[in-house]
Amino acid sequence: MCQLASLGYCAVVLVTILTVLELVYIVGLGTWILLEKRSPVATLAWILGLIALPYVGFVLFFFLGPRRVEKKRLRFKRARETQGTIEAIACHPDDWDRRAAQLVKLAVSAGEPPAEHCRDVRIYADAESTYDAIIEAIGKATHHVHVAYYIFDPRRSGTRLRDALIERAKAGVMVRLLVDDVGSSAIGKAFVAPMLAAGVKFARFNRVLFSRVRSRIDFRNHRKIVVCDGTVGFVGGINIADEYLPELPEGDSAAKPSVALGSQAIRDRSNERERRKRGHLGPWRDTHMRLEGDVVRWLQLVFADDWFYATGYATHGKVYFPEPTRKGDHFVQIVSSGPDREIESIQKLYFAAIAGARERVFVTTPYFIPDEASLTALTATALRGVDVRVLVPRRSDSLVVTAAARSYYDTILRAGVKVYEYQPTMIHAKTLVVDDYFAAVGTANFDNRSFRLNFEVTGVVYGEKYAQALADMFFRDLEDAVEITAAKRKKISLGWRLGEAGARVLSPLL
């Protein structure tokens, strides 16, 4: 009996000690989370998770949660500091719209470069003309070619670009190719081998060793950059992927890559079937931009930062960053963002541009999942009587993302925002037009992942000429789109509405 009483007493003491330790653990870690001053929803979610699953929550917090974010941010920050910077030369015409000057200042205050001279700006509305222009620029390069892509498809689109890079490398040009490890996971050793043999420098951004599921959520390099000799650059939404190209006739030899890719042919057929099933009956519609002049220095710096992060190799010298000529009638600002920054530069720039609009705001995006600030900017601007329009695909390449996007329709429609769904195929363009002075073409979607979790870059052209050109392109796309009205939304079934609501809960992760 005494032994049983002793064991009972020990058990009570042990439970008491464990309870006190758990309480200290929760209070201590909870205080740490509170002091980080994250969003109320994120803070509450992490604290409740730590209480409900103390041991699992601890592992998630330190290895997959905000602590992991902070470690990556510090690593990239050190890379940027080591890489160095280049001289910023502020320039703009005396007759600039005052709002344009304020937006440039906003981005500069957030750590971005000022607008700079650009001798030539060309905007492309399809991949074929974009690929042709890129191949042409690469063929003319005499010193270096720098290429960075989220998706680099090893099929015919990627093979063509790879062969152009090989040709330049054999001619003695420095060629560097950086691809995202997740977005370009289809690239195998057989595809890379000919490049390495020719002298092309190849690297993968943010290598993934374990789960690819988690890696899709954050820290992906979503940028699409090409820089030739530091004076010609490309930026925009178009990846190197066959989804952008017309489908070749059955049996056409041009559809076959020039290297053996194992089961790639099977994947090709599967991808085509999936495109047809989703209603994507033609090449994806996207927008890209070619820049020539001083502003390309800043696109070069974005690449150089990414290259240093991936390889540890710093890029210096006037041969990569030519002295500015201050020539050109166009003014372009390169704005980049990512989880390494304290301020979400692109999100802040877009918010300010939309909030300050007087006449029109045209948004084209494949993934429309706005955060609270962006949603407020759109609705408040529409309520002021500004013509606000949003163009999205009828169905994106993700049913969940499509449902989440549609969950915002009712809110913005009530405010007077006009919503259109592009019908023929997937529209993948990421553009923003504000009034007659702001035209943005870049890689950032209108969603939380692009604004906060991925590395993005956009080019903003200030001035009436390209704002109107991008607006004209927007209206041409509307000819192939259907307007979504409040009356149509009332006909949505309860099941689909529940699906939208459920998808919306996942919005911060999409």
N, C-alpha and C positions, 0 to 999 in steps of 0.2 A: 504493500500500500504506500509506504514511504517513497519507494522508487517511482511509482506512478505519479505521486504528487510532485516529486522532483522533476520528472520529465515534463509534466504539465506546466510547472513554473518556468522551466527553460524554454518551452515552446512559446509561452506568453512573452517572455523577455525577448526572444528572437523575433517574434512578430512585431513587437514594439520597436525594436531597433531598425528592422527593415522598413517599417512604416515611417519612422523619423527620417531615415536615409532617403526614402522615396520623396518625402515632403521637401527635404532640403534640395534634392535633385531637381524637382519640379520648380520650386521657388527660384533656385539659382539660375537654371537654364531659361526659365520663363522671364526672369529679369533681364537676362542677356538679350533675349529675343525682343523684349519691349524696348530696350535701349537702342536697338538697331533701327527703330522708327520706320519699319516697313509699312505697307498698306494695312489698314485695320483687318481686312479679310484674311490676308496672308498671315498676319501676326496671330490672329485668333485660331486659324487652322493649324498652325504649327504647335501652339500651346496645347490645344485639345488633342492633337495627335500624340504629343509627348506624354500627356496624362493617360490616354487610352492605351497606348502601346509604348511604354517607357523605354524598353530596350531597342525595339525595332525603330521607334521614333528617333532615338539618339543616333543610331547608325545612319538613318536617312538624312537627318539634319546636318551631320558633319561630313558625310561623304557624297550625298546627292543633292542636298538642299542649298540654302544660302551660303554655307561655309564653302562649298565647292565653287559657287559663283564668285565669291570673294577671292579665292585662290587663283582662279582663272583670270580675274580682273587684274590682280596684282602682277601676274606673270606677263600679261599683254602690256600692261603699263610699263613694266621694266623694259620690255622689248621696244616700245615706242621711244622711251627715253634714250636707250642705247643707239637706236637707229638714227636719232637726231631729226632735225627739221630743216626747212629752207626759208629763205627770206620771204616775208609776206609783203606784197606791194599793193596797197589799197588803191583802187581806181574805179571811177565811175564818172559818167558825163554830168555836166552841170545841170542839165534839164531832167535828171532822173526823177521819177515818181518818188515822193517822199517816203511812201510805204515801202518801196523797194530798198531804199537806203536803210530803213529801220530793220527790215528782214535780214539784210546782209550783216548789219551790226549784231543782230540777235545771234546769228550763227557764229560770228567771230567771238562773241562773248561766251559762247558755249564751247570754244576751243577749235572752231573750224576756220579754214582760210577765207580770205575775202574774195569777192568776185574779181576776176581778172580778164584781160583781153583775150579774145578768141577771133582768129582770122576767118574761120569757117565753121558753120554748124550745119549738120545734115541729119534729118530725122527720118528713120526708116519704119515702115509699117508691116514688114514681113521679113521672115528669116532668110529667104533666098537672096534678096538684095543686100541684107546685112552681112551674110556670109561672104558674098562676092566682094563687098567693100573691105571686109577684114582680110580676106586672102590677098586682095590687091595691096593693101597697106603693108602686110607682112612681106610680100614679095619685093617691096621697095625699100625695106629696112636695110640699113648698112652697118649699124653698130649693135643694136639689141632689140629684142622682141620679148615683152613680158605679157603673160596671159594668165588670168585667174578666172575660174568658173566654179559655180556650185555644181552644175551637172555638165559633165563632159561625156557624151554618149559615144561608146566605142563602135557604133554602127557607121553608116555611110557619112553622116555629118561630121562625126569625130574623126573618122579616118581621113577625110579630106583635109581638115585643119591640121591633124597630126602630120600628114605628109608635107604640108606647106611649111610647118615648123622644122621638119627634118631637112628640107631643101635649104632653108636659111642657115641652119646649124652647119651643114656641110659647106656652105659658102663662107664660113668663118664668123657668122653673126652670133652674138651671145643670145641664147634662147632659154627662157625660163618658163616652165608651166607649173602652175599651182592649182590643185583641185581639192574640193572638199572631200574628206574621207567617206562621208555618208552619201552625199549627193552623187558622187562619182564612183560609188562602190562597184559598179559594173566593169570598171577598167581593171584588166588583169595583167599579169606579167607579159603575156604574149603581145599585148597591145603596146606596152611601154618599151619593150626590148629594143625595137628599131630606133626609137628616140634616143635612148641611152647610148646606143652604139654610134649614133650620129653626133653625140655631144650635147644633146638637149638636157638641161638641168630640170629634174622632175621632183616634185614634192607634194605631199598630202597634208592638208590643213587639219589640225586637231585630230590626230589618229585615235581611232576607237579600238580598244582592246577587248571590251566585254560587250555589254548589252547595246545593241543598235536601237532598241526601243526607246531607251532613255535619251540616247544621243540625238534623236530626231527633235527633241524638245528645245534644246538650247545649244548655244555656242557653235552653230553651223555658219560657215562662211558662205553667205548667200550672194556675194558680190559677183558681177560679171565685168571683167576689166580686160582690155587689151591696150597696150601702150607700145608704140613703135618709135624708136629713136628719141623718146622724150618729147615729141612734138605732135604726134597724132595719137588720139586715144578714142576708145569706144566704151560706152557704158549704157546700161538699160536692162530690160527684162528678159532678153532672149538668151536662153541657154544653148549649149551645143547638143541638140537632141533631135531625133528624127520625127518627133511629134510635130515639129514645125514645118516639115517638108511634105510635099504631095506624095501620096502613096504610089509606089512604082508598080507597073504591070507585073502580073505573076510571071516569075521566071526571068525577070530582067536581071542581068548579071551585075548591073550597077548597084543592086540592092545588097550585094554580098561584100562584106568587109575584105580588105586586102590581107588580113591575117586570120589565122584560125582562132575562133573564139568559143570552141566547144559547143555548148547548147545555146549559143546566141541566136541562131536561126529560129529555134523554137520560141525563145523569148520574143523575138521580133513578131512572129505570127500571133503570139498571145497578146502582145501590146496592141496590135492592130485590131484584134477582136474586141479587146476592152474599150478601145476608142470608139468603135462602132456601137457597142452596147450602151455607152454613155451618151450617145448622140453626137459625138465629135466626128463629123463626117468629112472634115477637111483639115488642113494644116492649122495649128494653133495660131491665133491672131495675137501679135505682140508688137512692142515698140522699142526701138533702140536708137542710139544717137552717136554720131561721129563728131569729134571735136578736133580742132587743129589750132595750135597757138600756145600762148603762155599758160593758159589754164590747165593744160595737160600735165604740167609739173605736179599739180596737186593730186591728180589721178595716179601719177607715178608714185607719189609718196604713200598713198593708201596701199598700193601694191607692195611697196618696199617694206612697210610695216608688217603686212601679212607674211611676206617672204621671210623676214627676220624671225617672226614668231614661229614659223614652221621649220626653219633651217638653221637659225642662228647666224645667218650671213647678212651683214649690213651693206646697203647700197649707197655709195657716196660719189660725189664728183659731178662736175659740170656736164660731163658726157651723158649722164642720166638726168640731171636737172639743169638744162640750159639756162643761160642768163635771159631774163625776160626782155622781150623786144618792145613791149608796150604797143604793139601794132594789132589792129583788128577793130572792127566796128561793133562786135558783139561782146556782151559781158556775161560770163558764166561763173557760177559758184559751185564748187564740188563740196558736198556735205556728206560725211560718213557718220555712222553710228554703230554701236555694238555694246555688249555687256561689259566691255572694258571701260566704258565712259561713265562718269558720274551724272552727266546730263544726256538725255535722249535727244540729240541734236535734230534729227529728221522729224521726230514727232513734234518737238517744240516749234520748228520752222513751219510745218504744215498747219499746226494749230493756229499760230499767229497769222499766217497767210489767209486761212479760211475765216477766222474771226474778224479780220480787217477788210474782207471783201465788200464791195459796193454794188457790183452788178451781177457777177456770175462766179460759180464754183463748179468745175467739172472734175469729178473723180472717176478714174477707171482703175479697177483693181480686181484680180481674180479671187481674192480672199478678203471679204468685208466683215471684219470682226472688230469694230472700233472699241477703244477703251472709253472710260467715262468722259475724259476731257475731250477727245476727238468727237464723240457723239454729241456732247454739248455744243461744241463749235459748229457742227453741221446744222443741228436743230435751231440753235439761237440765230445763226446767220440766215437760215430760211425764214424764220419768223420775222426777221427784219425786212423781208420782201426781196431778198437776193435770190436770183435764179440758181438754186443748188440742185445738181443732178449727179446721180451715182450710177455707173454702168458696171455690171458684174456678169459673169457667165450664167447661162440658164442652169447649168450644172457644172461645178468645178470637178477636179479630178478626185475629190473626196466627198462622199455623200454627207458625212458628219459636218464638214466645213460648210457645205451648201445649206444644210439645215440650220446651223448656227447663224449664218449670214441672214437667212430669211427671218430669223427670230427678231431681228432689229428693224424689219420693214415697217411694222405697224407704228413704231415710235417715230421714225423719221418721216413717214407719210403724213402723220397727224401734224407735224411741224411745217409741212409744205415742201419737203424734199421730194424730187421726182426720181423714181427708181426704174431702171431698165435692165432687162436680162438679155444678153447677147445670145442669139439662137444658133447660128450655123455650127459653131465649134467652140472650143475652149478659148476664151479671151484671157490672155496672160499678161497684158500690158499693165504697167504701174505708172500712171501719169496723173498730174494735177495741174489744172489751169485755173488761175484766179484773175479775174478782170482782164485787162489788156496789157499786163506787165509781168506776169509770173507764169513760167512754163517749166514744169519739173518732169524729168524722165529718169527713172532709176530702177533699183532692184527691190525697194521696200514695198511690201503689201500694206494695206490699211488694216493692220491687225497687231495684236500684242507681241507676237513672236518677232515680227520684223522691227517693231519700234523698240523692243527691249532685249530680246533673247538672241537675235542673230546679228552677224556683222553685215551691214548694208552700206550702200553708197548711192547717191543720186546727184544728177547734174541739173542745176536750175539756171535757165536762160532768162535773163531779165530784158524786157522790151516787148513792144507791140507785135513785131513781125512773127516771132516764134510762138507767142501766146495765141495769136490768131491761127497760125499753122496747126498747132496742137488742138485748138478748138474745132477747126475744120475737120480734122481727123476724127475727133469725137463725134461730130454730127454725121460723118459718113458711117461710123460704127452704129449709130442709132438707127440707120436705115435697115440694119439687119437685127434689130433688137425689138423686144416687146415691152411696152410700159406696164409696170405693175401698179395697179390702183387699189385704193381702199376697198372698192366694190369687189374686185377680184379676190382680195385677201379674205373677205367675209365668207367666201365659198370654200375656203380651206377646211378639210375634214378635221375632226377632233383628234384623230390618230396622228395626223401630220403635225398638228399644233403641239401635241405632247412630245413628238419627236424633236421639233424645233426647240421647245423649252428644255428638254434634256440635253440637247447639243449645246445650248447656250451656257449651261453650267460648266461645260468643258472649255469655254471660250478662252480663258487665260492660258490654256495649254495648247491651243490649236494654232 
